Amino acid sequence: MKKLMLMLAMTLALTLTANMARADDWDDAVVAYRNGDYATAFNLFKPLAEQGNAKAQHNLGIMYENGYGVMEDDNEAVTWYRKSARQGIAVSQYNLGLMYNLGIGIDINNKKALMWYNLAHDHNNSYAEYSINKLVLRMTPANISQAQDMAERCLASNYQDC
């Protein structure tokens, strides 16, 4: 019993230390990014993103899209924006909609673009309404309705069916 309690205490201590390290890594990554040390920021954000941190995933999307600290790769940007968008990050939802709208790193798909813009708008993204209004001018009423249905399914499935 004593051995079990010791093992539990050690596991708890390691878990707390690991979580503290992640918080420090986040702060260090933000400072590096703000200082223009993108390579360091990327190396700190990447493990956090891989562990599911939605904000770090969004930041990797930006870094890949713009070539900050890593070779520019729009396909990778889409991958990271999608991971973050599926966790409800409005700016990632907007950016993913933009990628679909313009065909950056992914094929143009107006319905998916509108779906992501609608989700971003629902999360109060300030750019989404303008983009929605511009996009729907190029779409049929049936496609607009389908995109709205897609957004509703996406939300209802907690971003699993997007």
Backbone as a ProteinNet text record, in pm:
[ID]
protein_1_A
[PRIMARY]
MKKLMLMLAMTLALTLTANMARADDWDDAVVAYRNGDYATAFNLFKPLAEQGNAKAQHNLGIMYENGYGVMEDDNEAVTWYRKSARQGIAVSQYNLGLMYNLGIGIDINNKKALMWYNLAHDHNNSYAEYSINKLVLRMTPANISQAQDMAERCLASNYQDC
[TERTIARY]
83.4	0	88	193.9	285	353.3	389	453.3	357.9	230.2	129.8	110.7	103.9	87	207.3	327.4	447.3	446.1	404.6	397.1	293.9	179.1	76.6	127.3	197.5	252.5	355.3	439.2	540.2	473.9	371.1	299.1	234.2	172.5	110.7	215.3	328.5	435.1	487.2	506.6	553.5	450.5	323.4	217.2	212.8	219.5	217.9	339.5	455.5	577.2	565.1	511.5	495.3	399.3	289.5	194.5	256.7	339	406.4	503.6	571.6	665.2	590.6	472.2	393.6	352.2	314	276.5	397.4	513	635.3	669.2	653.5	679.8	588.8	461.6	368.2	416.8	446.9	493.1	621.4	714.4	840.1	815.2	722.4	690.5	630.3	541.8	479.2	583.7	672.8	779	869.2	908.3	994	923.3	795.4	719.3	714.1	681.6	672.9	807.1	914.5	1048.1	1100.5	1019.5	1060.3	1151.9	1167.9	1248.5	1155.2	1116.6	1013.7	1057.6	1185.5	1232.4	1214.2	1250.7	1231.7	1084.1	1004.9	860.5	800.6	838.6	786.7	822.1	947.9	992.1	922.1	875.8	802.2	652.7	596.8	454	422.5	513.2	482.9	446.2	524.6	483.1	349.9	326.1	197.7	83.5	103.9	1.7	-23.1	83.5	69.7	-3.7	2.7	-67.8	-212.9	-253.2	-393.1	-423	-321.5	-344.8	-394.2	-521.5	-585.5	-519.2	-476.8	-412.1	-275	-202.8	-73.9	-95.5	-201.9	-233.6	-261.6	-338.3	-365.9	-236	-149.7	-23.4	62.9	62.1	135.5	75.8	-56.1	-119.7	-68.1	-61.1	-9.1	136	213.7	356.9	380.5	305.7	320	268.6	159.3	102.7	198.1	269.3	354.2	503.9	541	681.9	759.2	695.5	760.3	826.3	957	1030.8	1027.9	966.7	949.9	925.7	953.8	925	774.7	739.2	598.4	536.6	421.2	353.6	204.3	131.3	-11.2	-90.6	-47	-115.6	-105.7	12.4	30.7	-49.7	-55.1	-135.2	-280.4	-333.5	-472	-488.8	-393.9	-401.2	-411.6	-326.5	-326.5	-445.9	-487.1	-608.7	-728.6	-736.4	-849.5	-852.5	-737.3	-732.5	-781.1	-737.1	-776.5	-923.8	-966.7	-1106.3	-1202.5	-1163.1	-1249	-1254.2	-1176.5	-1183.3	-1253.2	-1312.2	-1392.9	-1317.8	-1196.1	-1120.3	-1168.8	-1237.6	-1305.3	-1210	-1094.4	-1002.3	-948.7	-932.4	-893	-1007.1	-1129.5	-1245	-1250.2	-1228.8	-1227.5	-1113.9	-993.4	-878.6	-899.4	-958.9	-986.7	-1089.4	-1191.2	-1287.6	-1220.4	-1128.2	-1054.4	-970.8	-907.5	-826.9	-915.4	-1034.4	-1128	-1179.6	-1205.8	-1259.7	-1161.4	-1033.8	-932.6	-853.4	-872.7	-797.5	-651.8	-625.4	-487.8	-462	-376	-341.4	-447.3	-553.6	-666.9	-748.9	-824.6	-909.2	-1018.3	-1053.5	-1163.8	-1290.8	-1361.3	-1488.4	-1574.2	-1662.8	-1743.1	-1834.4	-1886.9	-1975.8	-1898.2	-1779.2	-1699.3	-1650.3	-1616.6	-1575.3	-1688.2	-1808.8	-1923.1	-1953.8	-1942.1	-1964.4	-1870.9	-1739.5	-1642.5	-1662.1	-1695.9	-1725	-1845.6	-1949.2	-2067.7	-2032	-1949.2	-1907.8	-1826.4	-1736.9	-1657.5	-1748.5	-1847.3	-1942.8	-2019.5	-2061.1	-2132.8	-2046.8	-1913.8	-1821.2	-1767.7	-1841.7	-1814.5	-1686.9	-1644	-1529.7	-1574	-1502	-1544.9	-1531.6	-1451.5	-1434.5	-1532.5	-1591.4	-1672	-1793.3	-1862.2	-1983.7	-1953.4	-1848.4	-1809.6	-1779.5	-1703	-1666.8	-1788.4	-1880.4	-2004.8	-2081.1	-2097	-2173.7	-2112.5	-1980.3	-1913.6	-1928	-1911.6	-1913.5	-2051	-2156.5	-2290.5	-2333.1	-2270.9	-2302	-2263.9	-2171.5	-2122.9	-2186.3	-2282.2	-2338.2	-2487.3	-2534.9	-2678.4	-2747	-2876	-2948.7	-2938.6	-2937.5	-2926.9	-2791.7	-2684.2	-2551.2	-2537.8	-2599.2	-2598	-2669.1	-2783.2	-2859.4	-2779.4	-2712.7	-2631.1	-2516.9	-2454.9	-2344.9	-2395.8	-2514.7	-2572.4	-2604.7	-2654.9	-2681.2	-2550.6	-2445.9	-2315.6	-2266.9	-2283.9	-2241	-2320.6	-2450.7	-2533.7	-2491.8	-2463.9	-2417.2	-2282.6	-2197.4	-2065.6	-2079.4	-2160.8	-2183	-2247.7	-2351.3	-2424	-2333.7	-2232.6	-2142.1	-2018.7	-2020.3	-1905.3	-1778.1	-1797.1	-1690	-1633.2	-1703.1	-1654.3	-1697.9	-1811.5	-1865.3	-1857.4	-1734.1	-1713	-1640.1
-118.6	0	125.1	120.8	233.7	258.1	148.5	157.3	219.6	179.1	232.5	382.6	424.3	566.4	647.2	591.6	659.2	673.6	567.6	573.9	676	681.2	780.2	921.7	942.8	1074.8	1116.2	1022.4	1052.8	1083.7	1007.9	1032.3	1169.9	1205.2	1336.6	1446.5	1430.2	1530	1546	1435.5	1442	1508.2	1477.8	1538.1	1688.6	1730	1873.2	1942.9	1880.2	1938.7	1949.1	1847.2	1850.3	1960.5	1977.5	2083.9	2221	2236.5	2364.3	2391.9	2290.3	2308	2352.7	2296.4	2336.6	2482.3	2526.3	2666.3	2755.3	2716.2	2792.9	2792.8	2678.3	2670.6	2765.9	2773.6	2864.6	3008.7	3046.6	3184.4	3213.7	3119.4	3138	3147.4	3067.8	3070	3204.3	3255.6	3385.5	3496.3	3494.1	3595.1	3585	3463.5	3444.1	3494.1	3462.7	3506.9	3658.9	3721.5	3869	3935	3866	3920.3	3885.6	3818.5	3782.6	3661.7	3589.5	3467	3350.7	3345.6	3251.9	3106.4	3079.8	2940.6	2886.2	2965.5	2922.9	2909.7	3006.8	3002.2	2876.1	2846.5	2727.6	2601.7	2591.9	2472.8	2457.6	2566.7	2560	2537.3	2599.7	2580.3	2440	2381.9	2254	2142.6	2117.6	2010.3	2040.7	2166.7	2203.2	2175.2	2210.6	2186	2036.9	1960	1814.5	1751.9	1817.9	1769.5	1817.5	1895	1936.1	2078.9	2159.3	2298.6	2375.8	2417.9	2480	2611.3	2690.7	2818.3	2795	2696.5	2662.5	2608.4	2531.5	2482.2	2598.7	2695.8	2814.3	2886.9	2902.2	2972.2	2898.4	2765.6	2690.1	2714.6	2724.6	2756.5	2888.3	2988.7	3120	3108	3034.7	3023.2	2950.9	2843.1	2771.8	2857	2927.2	3008.2	3119.8	3175.8	3290.7	3260.1	3136	3100	3158.7	3169.6	3221.1	3106.3	3098.4	2997.3	2859.7	2849.3	2721.6	2754.2	2658.6	2680.3	2702.3	2798.8	2823.7	2697.8	2659.7	2538.9	2555.6	2597.5	2623.9	2498.9	2381.7	2257	2231.4	2254	2238	2342.8	2463.9	2568.9	2523.5	2469.2	2419.2	2310.4	2219.6	2110.8	2165.1	2262.2	2315.7	2405.7	2484.8	2564.6	2473.7	2363.3	2271.2	2213	2172.3	2116.4	2218.8	2341.3	2447.5	2484.8	2494.3	2529.3	2427.8	2301.4	2196.6	2198.7	2287	2307	2438.8	2500.6	2620.2	2752	2754.6	2878.8	2957.4	3069.1	3145.1	3195.2	3244.2	3297.8	3185.7	3067.3	2952.5	2913.2	2919.6	2890.7	2989.6	3115.9	3217.8	3192	3168.4	3145.9	3022.7	2918.4	2798.6	2830	2908	2951.9	3029.7	3115.7	3194.7	3105.6	3004.6	2912.1	2839.4	2793.5	2729.5	2829.7	2950.6	3052.9	3087.8	3099.7	3143.3	3028.5	2908.2	2794.2	2798.4	2836.5	2842.8	2717.1	2630.4	2507.4	2399.9	2429	2336.3	2380	2288.5	2325.3	2422.9	2514.4	2606.7	2526	2561.8	2497.2	2601.9	2665.1	2774.5	2729.9	2607.7	2560	2542.9	2484.2	2468.5	2604.1	2693	2827.7	2895.5	2889.2	2951.7	2883.8	2752.3	2680.5	2733.3	2742	2787.2	2934.5	3016.9	3157.6	3168.8	3088.6	3091.2	3051.8	2949.3	2907.4	3016.6	3079.7	3189.9	3305.1	3334.7	3442.5	3411.5	3285	3243.3	3260.4	3259.3	3279.4	3422.6	3512.3	3657	3700.8	3630.2	3677.5	3799.6	3909.7	4037.6	4045.1	3959.9	3962.4	3871.3	3780.1	3676.3	3732.2	3827.6	3879.3	3939.7	4018.1	4077	3967.4	3867.3	3758.5	3677.4	3656.1	3585.4	3663.6	3793.7	3876.8	3878.7	3875.6	3872.2	3735.6	3630.1	3494.8	3456.3	3488.1	3444	3506.2	3615.5	3676.2	3583.5	3491.9	3398.4	3260.1	3245.5	3112.8	3108.8	2988.9	2969.9	2957.4	2987.4	2968	2824.6	2727.8	2587	2560.9	2614	2595.3	2667.5	2783.6	2858	2776.4	2720.7	2638	2514.3	2452.1	2334.7	2370.9	2486.2	2530.3	2555.9	2613.8	2638	2506.8	2410.5	2277.4	2212	2227.8	2172.4	2232.9	2364.4	2431.3	2379.7	2360.4	2308.5	2166.9	2081.3	1944.3	1947.6	2037	2049.8	2083.8	2183.8	2222.1	2109.7	2048.3	1941.7	1823	1801	1688	1727.2	1847.5	1899.1	1897.3	1944.3	1962.3	1830.6	1720.8	1593.9	1573.4	1631.3	1616.3	1750.5	1789.4	1919	1900.8
0	0	0	81.2	90.4	-44.1	-110.2	-240.7	-343.6	-339.6	-430.3	-408.1	-283.2	-250.8	-299.8	-284.4	-330.8	-482.4	-550.9	-697	-742.6	-675.7	-709.4	-685.7	-575.6	-545.2	-649.7	-691.6	-792.9	-927.2	-961.8	-1087	-1085.1	-974.9	-961.3	-972.2	-907.6	-913.6	-1055.8	-1126.7	-1264.9	-1355	-1332.9	-1412.9	-1390	-1263.9	-1234.2	-1293.9	-1284.6	-1341.7	-1492.4	-1556.9	-1702.2	-1742.7	-1667.8	-1699.3	-1679.7	-1576.8	-1554.6	-1667.8	-1715.8	-1826.5	-1951.6	-1973.3	-2090.6	-2079.2	-1961.3	-1942.7	-1968.5	-1917.7	-1942.6	-2090.3	-2158.1	-2301.1	-2377.5	-2338.7	-2404.4	-2389.7	-2267.7	-2243.2	-2320.9	-2319.3	-2392.5	-2542.6	-2593.6	-2736.5	-2776.5	-2694	-2722.5	-2723.3	-2624.9	-2618.9	-2741.5	-2778	-2895.8	-3021.1	-3036.3	-3153.1	-3159.3	-3047	-3042.9	-3072.6	-3037.4	-3062.8	-3201.8	-3281	-3416	-3424	-3313	-3313	-3346.9	-3474.5	-3517.2	-3509.4	-3530.9	-3523.8	-3382.5	-3282.2	-3143.1	-3111	-3154.6	-3128.9	-3190.4	-3314	-3380.8	-3301.8	-3259.6	-3185.8	-3051.8	-2994.4	-2868.2	-2890.8	-2994.3	-3022.4	-3072.8	-3151	-3217.6	-3118.9	-3013.5	-2920.4	-2852.1	-2821.9	-2761.1	-2857.6	-2984	-3086.3	-3102.7	-3103.8	-3118.6	-3000.6	-2884.4	-2765.5	-2763	-2865.3	-2874.9	-2833.9	-2804.8	-2767.2	-2890.1	-2886.3	-3003	-3042.9	-2945.8	-2978.8	-3041.2	-2993.5	-3054.1	-3195.4	-3215	-3349.4	-3443.5	-3394.4	-3476.6	-3511.6	-3413	-3436.9	-3539.3	-3534.5	-3636.4	-3773.9	-3781.3	-3909	-3964.4	-3880.7	-3922.8	-3966.5	-3888.7	-3917.6	-4049.6	-4074.7	-4201.3	-4317.9	-4296.1	-4403.8	-4447	-4351.7	-4380	-4384.6	-4356.8	-4357.6	-4240.8	-4125.9	-4004.9	-3929.6	-3934.2	-3859.7	-3922.9	-4038.5	-4107.1	-4254.8	-4341.6	-4484.1	-4502.8	-4583.8	-4611.9	-4672.7	-4617.7	-4664.4	-4637.2	-4740.8	-4723.7	-4689.3	-4736.7	-4701.3	-4550.9	-4494.7	-4349.4	-4273.8	-4327.6	-4263.6	-4253	-4361.1	-4361	-4255	-4247.2	-4149.2	-4007.5	-3973.4	-3836.9	-3810.8	-3910.5	-3892.4	-3868.2	-3942.3	-3927	-3785.3	-3734.5	-3598.2	-3496.4	-3511.5	-3419.9	-3439	-3564.8	-3594.7	-3534.6	-3535.9	-3481.5	-3329.4	-3269.8	-3125.3	-3092.6	-3194.6	-3171.6	-3175.6	-3225.8	-3233.5	-3355.2	-3330.7	-3436.6	-3543.5	-3504.9	-3604.7	-3694.3	-3641.6	-3724.9	-3817.6	-3768	-3852.6	-3968.2	-3937	-4042.5	-4141.8	-4090.6	-4178.7	-4266.6	-4210.4	-4289.2	-4397.8	-4363.5	-4464.1	-4575.5	-4538.6	-4636.8	-4728.1	-4671.3	-4750.6	-4852.7	-4809	-4901.1	-5004.9	-4962.7	-5051.1	-5162.9	-5128.6	-5224.9	-5286.7	-5237.2	-5289.2	-5249.8	-5126.9	-5075.8	-4993.5	-5044.5	-4974	-4982.9	-5055.4	-5066.5	-5186.9	-5244.6	-5358	-5315.5	-5404.6	-5377.5	-5354.1	-5247.5	-5215.9	-5144.5	-5221.3	-5166	-5052.9	-5062.1	-4954.8	-4823.8	-4831.9	-4709.5	-4659.2	-4751.5	-4710.8	-4633.8	-4688.8	-4621.6	-4489.2	-4485.3	-4360.2	-4251.2	-4282.6	-4182.7	-4149.3	-4249	-4220.3	-4126.2	-4150.9	-4064.1	-3921.1	-3906.7	-3772.4	-3704.7	-3779.5	-3723.9	-3683.2	-3767.7	-3737.1	-3608.9	-3594.4	-3473.1	-3348.3	-3366.6	-3255	-3251.9	-3314.3	-3308.3	-3377.4	-3480.8	-3558.5	-3637.9	-3622.8	-3680.1	-3831.5	-3892.7	-4037.9	-4111.2	-4041.5	-4105.4	-4179.1	-4120.3	-4183.8	-4320.5	-4330.8	-4458.8	-4560.8	-4519.9	-4611.6	-4654.3	-4562	-4594.1	-4700.8	-4677.2	-4771	-4910.2	-4918.3	-5048.8	-5114.6	-5036.6	-5091.7	-5144.4	-5071.1	-5112.3	-5245.3	-5286	-5415.5	-5531	-5505.6	-5608.7	-5595.4	-5506.5	-5478.9	-5509.8	-5540.7	-5561.7	-5425.5	-5420.9	-5294.4	-5242.3	-5331.4	-5288.5	-5222	-5280.7	-5220.8	-5088.1	-5078.4	-4951	-4844	-4878.2	-4784.4	-4742.7	-4839.5	-4808.2	-4713.3	-4735.1	-4648.3	-4506.9	-4496.2	-4364.3	-4293.8	-4369.4	-4312.9	-4265.8	-4345.4	-4308.6	-4176.8	-4161.9	-4038.7	-3919	-3938.2	-3828.9	-3789.5	-3890.7	-3861.9	-3789.9	-3834.1	-3772.4	-3624.2	-3594.8	-3454.4	-3375	-3432.7	-3361.6	-3330.5	-3415.1	-3394	-3312.5	-3255.8	-3181.8	-3269.6	-3393.5	-3492.6	-3545.9	-3527.7	-3581.3	-3725.4	-3764.7	-3900.4	-3972.7	-4003.8	-4070.5	-4202.4
[MASK]
++++++++++++++++++++++++++++++++++++++++++++++++++++++++++++++++++++++++++++++++++++++++++++++++++++++++++++++++++++++++++++++++++++++++++++++++++++++++++++++++++

